[in-house]
Amino acid sequence: MIFIGVGARRGAAVVAAIEAALAQAGVDRAEVGAVATLDRRSFPDVGWPVVTFRAEQLAARPVPTPSARVAAAVGTPSVAEAAALLAAGPSAELIMPKRIFGGVTVALARSAPGPG
């Protein structure tokens, strides 16, 4: 299952950014489990369940490309990567580090396969 992490300002073209990220990564929409983001954001029209995390939860998740600018703005050095990884579970793998599409930051994580 793939989980999409999104960092965006209000009013940003989130759906278009997600579609672009999925196409770039070669991921089918049917593989997506949820969209994840900061709890101050809401993306009601994305077509998947939306999972939110507090800044403290996101900040506790190590990521490959933290940002001091994002940390100063929202209280965590990562939104997209950390949200994708947290939503995908403890053994998640980042399959697309954060990329910017039209001002929207998107990252993709894959959940670890279950036993058996």
Wavefront OBJ file of the C-alpha trace (Angstrom):
o trace
v 0.000 0.000 0.000
v 1.246 3.488 -0.864
v 0.752 6.525 1.362
v 1.025 10.073 0.061
v 2.505 12.773 2.270
v 1.564 16.340 1.369
v 2.790 19.711 2.515
v 0.909 22.661 1.045
v -0.440 26.103 1.703
v -4.189 26.605 1.776
v -5.674 26.894 -1.683
v -2.833 25.025 -3.418
v -3.588 22.632 -6.275
v -3.110 19.505 -4.167
v -4.962 17.036 -6.393
v -2.942 18.024 -9.484
v 0.298 17.709 -7.487
v -0.658 14.253 -6.214
v -1.576 13.084 -9.718
v 1.770 14.358 -11.039
v 3.684 12.604 -8.255
v 1.888 9.303 -8.816
v 2.556 9.492 -12.556
v 6.223 10.312 -12.016
v 6.616 7.390 -9.592
v 4.614 4.989 -11.762
v 2.093 4.345 -8.983
v -1.516 3.450 -9.795
v -4.255 5.309 -7.891
v -5.634 1.946 -6.729
v -2.416 1.310 -4.746
v -2.952 4.389 -2.551
v -4.228 3.894 0.983
v -4.426 7.479 2.208
v -3.103 11.012 1.995
v -1.275 12.238 5.094
v -0.446 15.756 6.234
v -0.138 18.207 9.101
v -3.220 18.436 11.333
v -3.681 22.120 10.415
v -4.448 21.186 6.809
v -7.481 19.646 5.180
v -7.754 18.228 1.678
v -11.382 17.089 1.387
v -11.395 16.534 -2.376
v -8.363 14.293 -2.874
v -10.286 11.054 -3.390
v -8.661 9.063 -0.562
v -8.941 9.118 3.215
v -6.887 11.911 4.786
v -4.787 11.146 7.867
v -3.371 14.013 9.905
v -0.532 14.247 12.402
v 0.453 16.867 14.955
v 3.689 18.754 14.338
v 5.267 16.957 17.320
v 4.523 13.556 15.775
v 5.977 14.595 12.424
v 9.072 16.097 14.058
v 9.801 12.816 15.848
v 10.042 10.885 12.541
v 13.527 10.945 10.986
v 13.515 11.927 7.306
v 16.226 12.192 4.626
v 15.606 15.838 3.733
v 14.520 17.965 6.695
v 13.992 21.696 6.195
v 14.832 24.425 8.707
v 12.458 26.754 6.850
v 9.549 24.336 7.245
v 10.472 23.803 10.911
v 10.330 27.548 11.525
v 6.993 27.854 9.751
v 5.042 24.885 11.137
v 7.054 23.403 14.002
v 8.431 20.309 12.245
v 11.328 19.956 9.801
v 9.239 17.718 7.533
v 5.605 17.455 6.585
v 5.402 15.435 3.349
v 8.083 12.818 4.049
v 7.300 12.415 7.742
v 3.537 12.212 7.145
v 3.918 9.606 4.390
v 6.230 7.484 6.542
v 4.060 7.728 9.660
v 0.896 6.851 7.739
v 2.614 3.859 6.111
v 3.646 2.352 9.439
v 6.763 1.514 11.445
v 8.685 -0.340 8.725
v 7.698 1.994 5.891
v 10.000 2.752 2.999
v 10.154 6.140 1.286
v 9.777 5.354 -2.424
v 9.756 8.991 -3.558
v 11.454 11.609 -1.397
v 9.758 14.982 -1.284
v 9.328 16.719 -4.610
v 7.589 19.954 -5.408
v 4.762 20.048 -7.932
v 3.222 23.485 -8.496
v 4.120 24.686 -5.012
v 2.879 21.497 -3.311
v 5.396 19.177 -1.654
v 4.619 15.480 -2.122
v 6.384 12.335 -0.875
v 5.414 8.684 -1.294
v 5.968 5.832 1.167
v 5.220 2.122 0.889
v 4.028 0.134 3.869
v 5.971 -2.992 4.708
v 4.339 -6.228 3.549
v 2.654 -8.214 6.260
v 3.987 -11.578 7.425
v 3.167 -14.587 5.366
l 1 2 3 4 5 6 7 8 9 10 11 12 13 14 15 16 17 18 19 20 21 22 23 24 25 26 27 28 29 30 31 32 33 34 35 36 37 38 39 40 41 42 43 44 45 46 47 48 49 50 51 52 53 54 55 56 57 58 59 60 61 62 63 64 65 66 67 68 69 70 71 72 73 74 75 76 77 78 79 80 81 82 83 84 85 86 87 88 89 90 91 92 93 94 95 96 97 98 99 100 101 102 103 104 105 106 107 108 109 110 111 112 113 114 115 116
